[in-house]
Amino acid sequence: MCRLMTTQLAEALEGYPLYSQDGKGKDAVCRAVFALGSVRWFILEGNKEDDDVILFGIVVGLMEDEYGYISLNELSDVELDLSAQGLGKLQVRQQQNFKQVPLKQIQDSRLQEFLARFE
């Protein structure tokens, strides 16, 4: 299993398979957050599939903010090489000590702007 599959993530996703929060919108509970620089992935649910975990969530901070499916293995492989700037290689990290809350309670302006489009 990939480096991002932690006990914390497995426990957060327990009982929340894909499609378990359909139609909840801002009331959907965010289970985990991953980040790389200003890019954030807000994870809502997921299923183990063979040697991977397929997640569903919202990504903000890329060209387009959007709902989508995320392969945990692929997310684990994302790397930003800033060696030329003296920063080394940055990898996606899970936000530690994240408390599971409904999306509407997360203090992230870009996430809230994205969610407001669906009201």
C-alpha positions as CSV (number, residue, x, y, z in Angstrom):
1,M,0.0,0.0,0.0
2,C,1.2,3.5,-0.7
3,R,2.9,5.8,1.9
4,L,-0.3,8.0,2.2
5,M,-2.4,5.1,3.5
6,T,-2.2,5.6,7.2
7,T,-4.1,4.2,10.1
8,Q,-5.6,7.7,10.6
9,L,-6.9,7.7,7.0
10,A,-8.2,4.1,7.2
11,E,-10.1,5.0,10.4
12,A,-11.5,8.2,8.8
13,L,-12.8,6.3,5.8
14,E,-14.3,3.4,7.8
15,G,-18.0,3.3,7.0
16,Y,-17.8,5.9,4.3
17,P,-17.6,4.1,1.0
18,L,-17.9,5.9,-2.3
19,Y,-21.4,7.5,-2.9
20,S,-22.3,7.3,0.8
21,Q,-22.6,11.1,1.0
22,D,-24.3,11.8,-2.4
23,G,-26.6,14.8,-2.3
24,K,-25.3,16.2,1.0
25,G,-23.4,19.2,-0.6
26,K,-21.9,21.5,2.1
27,D,-23.2,19.1,4.8
28,A,-21.0,16.3,3.5
29,V,-18.3,15.5,6.1
30,C,-14.7,15.9,5.2
31,R,-12.7,12.9,6.4
32,A,-9.2,14.0,5.6
33,V,-7.2,16.8,4.0
34,F,-4.0,16.4,1.8
35,A,-1.9,19.3,0.7
36,L,1.0,20.2,-1.5
37,G,1.8,23.9,-1.4
38,S,-1.4,25.8,-2.1
39,V,-3.2,22.7,-3.6
40,R,-5.6,21.0,-1.2
41,W,-7.6,17.8,-1.5
42,F,-10.6,17.5,0.8
43,I,-11.5,13.8,1.1
44,L,-15.1,12.8,1.6
45,E,-15.2,9.0,1.1
46,G,-13.2,6.1,-0.4
47,N,-13.1,2.5,-1.4
48,K,-10.1,0.0,-1.3
49,E,-9.6,-1.4,-4.8
50,D,-6.9,-4.1,-5.1
51,D,-3.7,-2.4,-4.1
52,D,-5.1,1.1,-4.2
53,V,-7.7,3.3,-2.5
54,I,-10.1,5.3,-4.7
55,L,-11.1,8.5,-3.0
56,F,-13.8,11.1,-3.8
57,G,-13.4,14.7,-2.8
58,I,-12.7,18.2,-3.8
59,V,-9.4,19.6,-5.0
60,V,-8.8,23.3,-4.9
61,G,-5.7,25.3,-5.9
62,L,-5.1,23.9,-9.3
63,M,-6.3,25.4,-12.6
64,E,-9.8,24.4,-11.8
65,D,-11.4,23.6,-8.4
66,E,-13.5,20.5,-8.8
67,Y,-15.1,17.4,-7.4
68,G,-13.4,14.2,-8.5
69,Y,-12.0,10.8,-7.9
70,I,-8.5,10.4,-6.7
71,S,-6.2,7.4,-6.7
72,L,-4.3,7.3,-3.4
73,N,-1.4,5.6,-5.2
74,E,-1.2,8.4,-7.8
75,L,-1.6,11.1,-5.2
76,S,1.3,9.5,-3.3
77,D,3.5,9.7,-6.4
78,V,2.9,13.5,-6.9
79,E,6.2,15.3,-6.3
80,L,7.3,18.9,-6.9
81,D,11.0,19.2,-7.5
82,L,12.2,22.5,-6.2
83,S,15.8,21.4,-5.8
84,A,17.0,24.2,-8.1
85,Q,15.5,26.7,-5.6
86,G,17.2,24.9,-2.7
87,L,13.9,23.4,-1.4
88,G,14.4,19.8,-2.4
89,K,11.5,17.7,-3.5
90,L,8.0,18.3,-2.0
91,Q,5.4,15.6,-1.7
92,V,1.7,15.5,-0.9
93,R,1.2,15.2,2.9
94,Q,-1.9,14.4,4.9
95,Q,-2.9,17.2,7.3
96,Q,-2.3,15.8,10.8
97,N,-4.8,16.1,13.6
98,F,-7.6,17.1,11.2
99,K,-10.9,16.9,12.9
100,Q,-13.7,15.5,10.7
101,V,-16.3,18.3,10.0
102,P,-18.9,19.2,7.5
103,L,-17.4,21.0,4.5
104,K,-19.3,24.2,5.4
105,Q,-17.3,24.5,8.6
106,I,-13.9,24.4,7.0
107,Q,-12.2,27.8,7.1
108,D,-10.8,27.8,3.5
109,S,-12.0,30.6,1.3
110,R,-11.3,28.9,-2.0
111,L,-13.2,25.8,-0.8
112,Q,-16.1,27.9,0.3
113,E,-16.2,29.9,-3.0
114,F,-16.3,26.6,-4.8
115,L,-19.2,25.2,-2.7
116,A,-21.1,28.5,-3.1
117,R,-21.4,27.9,-6.8
118,F,-23.8,25.0,-6.1
119,E,-26.2,26.9,-3.9
